[in-house]
Amino acid sequence: MFPPFSRIEGEAGAGLLIVCDHASNALPPEYGMLGLTPAQLERHIGYDIGAAGVVAEVSRRLGAPAILSGFSRLLIDANRGDDDPTLIMRLSDGAVVPGNAAHDAAERRRRIERYHAPYHRAIDAAIDDAIAAGHPPALFSVHTFTDNWRGTRRPWHATVLWDNDPRMPVPMLEALRAERDLVIGENVPYSGELKGDCLYRHGTKRGLAHALIEIRQDLVREACGQLEWGERLARIVGAVLEAGARDAPLNSVRHYGSNTDVPGAQIQP
């Protein structure tokens, strides 16, 4: 049976759960390659290049559990809500996805039930286990972004995406910007205000501190870069957790809401 997620074991007492929504470009056998070539599936449209390796290193260094998606974002996007129109993409960065072109409501529901929902249930279960052990976890989501977008070189080494809960992203941004060799962005090239995405669902709605890091893919394409960024992020996130335990309610349940819940708010793609 095709696994919709994988788990890296860790300690509930770490106060952290790491998630990786686009860890894999794998596809269930019955879908073939969705009509794409192997080279297309190796592009950023298929998965977040290097993200899984970074997650493994952060998890190892901090002893924190991690949940990683087991399927390509082209099958169904684990970082979208069930009703998001971009949940299953027919066209992605200029590439037509033949296997998605004619999907209907029944196929959409089938992919949600077999792949999307089990991944999110695994995250919920990990959160429930940590809370039951007396350690409500902060959530740390790891993504990567393509270094060139339609001919334009992106300048940031990494960016932090967030919505309305400042507990984790603000000190993370301060620490990353203190690293003199880095250009750090905030809510670019995407917005952290996306209703129904993974951190909205498991962080905002449950009142857990959370932040999303985007790392430029050319920096983590190779194993050495993944280890380097894993070490860097483990050091920074570990310090944020330590300071949060001392000075702020980082590992407590506190509801800040979302800017997307404001009537008339624009939901970012």
C-alpha positions, 0 to 999 in steps of 0.5 A, a space after each residue: 500500500 502506498 504510504 501517504 506520510 512518514 514519521 520521524 520519531 522524537 520526544 514529546 518533551 521537545 516542545 516541537 513538531 516539524 511538518 513537511 508538506 511537500 517532502 516527496 515527489 512520489 506517486 501511487 502506482 495507479 497514477 503512473 507519472 500523471 502523464 509527466 516525464 521523470 525530469 518534470 517530477 524532479 522540478 520544483 513543481 513536483 516537490 520541495 527540493 531538499 526539504 526532507 533532508 533539512 527536516 531530518 537534520 533538524 529533527 535529529 539535532 533537536 530530538 523532535 518528531 516530524 511528519 512528512 508527506 509521502 506524495 507529490 504535490 501534483 497528486 494533491 497539495 497537502 498545504 491546501 484546504 479541502 476546498 482550495 481551487 489549487 488543491 489539484 493543479 491542472 497546470 503548474 509553472 507552465 507544465 500541463 499535468 495530463 493526469 489531472 486535466 479531467 479529474 472530477 469531484 469524485 476523484 478529488 474526494 478519492 485523493 483527499 481520503 487516501 492521501 491528504 486526510 491521512 497526512 493531516 490525521 497523522 499531524 493531529 495525532 502527533 499534536 494530541 500525543 504531545 498535549 496529552 504528555 503535557 507539552 503542547 508543541 510549537 509547529 515548524 513547517 519546512 518548505 523550499 522555493 525555486 531560485 529562479 521564477 520565470 527568468 527572475 533570480 530570487 534574492 532571498 536565502 530564506 524567508 519566514 511566512 506567518 499570519 497573526 501569531 507572532 510567538 515563533 516567527 518574530 524571534 526566528 526572523 530576528 535570529 535569521 537576520 542576525 546572520 550576516 551572510 543571509 538575505 532574509 525575507 518575510 512573507 515572500 515570495 508567498 504569504 503566510 496568510 492562507 486560509 485552510 493551509 497546514 499551519 492554519 489548520 493545525 496551528 491557528 485553529 488549535 492555538 499552537 505557536 507556529 512558523 513556516 520557513 522557505 529556503 531557496 532550493 539551490 542552497 539545499 539541492 545537495 546533501 551538504 547544503 541540507 546538513 548546513 541548513 539543518 544545523 543552522 535551523 536547529 540552532 535557531 529554533 532551539 534557541 527560540 524554544 528555549 527563550 520561549 519557555 523562559 519568557 513567552 507562552 510558546 508552548 501553550 495554547 493561545 488563539 490569535 486568529 487569522 487575518 484571513 478570518 476578517 470579513 473581506 480579507 484576501 486569501 493569497 494563492 
